[in-house]
Amino acid sequence: MKKVKVFEKVQNVVVEKLGIEPEKVTPIANFTRDLGADSLDTLELIVALEETFNIEISNQATTKLVTVQQTIDYISQQLELNVELAN
């Protein structure tokens, strides 16, 4: 899946879960500082992203995913791994 598609899906999840405008969800946006997510919001985002992309995001990874771009990169990497493992 191309990163543009991953971004679109991440953006949709963030907009839905945080109730914010899509324009605010940019690659450089920080979930807490720029988008106003608290710890519960972050947990809900992780669960929604896991369901949306059918992946598992480790607890260790969640502490490192602070921007939208970091999340896109992580999800893209997980999706590539899943494809490689399936072949």
N, C-alpha and C positions, 0 to 999 in steps of 0.2 A: 504494500500500500504506500502510495506516495505521501511525502510529508505534508503536502498541501491538503490532502484528504484527511490525514491525521489531525492537522490543525483545525480543519472545519468541524470535525467531530468533537475534539477537545473544546473548542469554542462553544459549540451547542450545549455540551454538558455543563460548562462553567456558567453560561448564561442562564440555563434552566435552574441549576442548583443555587446560584447566588442572586438570581433575580436582577441582573445588571444588563446594561446595553451591550450588544455585540461589539461595538466600536472600542469598548474599554478592554476587551480581551485581545491583547496584542502579544506577540512573542516575548517581548521584554517585560511584560507585566508580572509583578510579584504578587502571588496569591494573597498574602496578608497585607502587605504595605499598599499595593495599588488597587486590589480588588476587594479588600475588606473582609477576607475570609478569616474566621476564627478556627480553633482546633476542631470543633465539631463540623464546621463547613468543610474543612480539609478532609476529614475522615469520610464524609458523605461524597465528596468529589472523587476520592480514591476508589470507593466502592462502585460508584457510577461509571468511572472509567474502566475498571476491571470488567464490569458487565458489558459495557459498550464494545470493548475491544476483545473480550473473551481471553483476558490475560490475568496473571496474578502479579500484583505489585508488592514486593517484600516490605516489611516494616523498615528495614535499613534504607531502602530506596526512597520511601516516603519522606524521610527526613532531609533528603537531598533534592527533592523536587520542589523548589521554591518559586520557579518562574514557569510561565507557560512553555517557553522554548525547551527548558530542561525536561519538562513532561513530554513534549512532542518527541524529543530525541530518545528518551527512555522507551516510550511506547513503540516507536519505530524500530528500535533495536530489539525489543521483545517480539514484535511481529516477524522480523527477519529471522530470529532464532527459531520461532515456531515453524516457519516455512522450511528452514534447513533441517530441523528435526523430523519433519513430516516426509522429507525426501529420502 
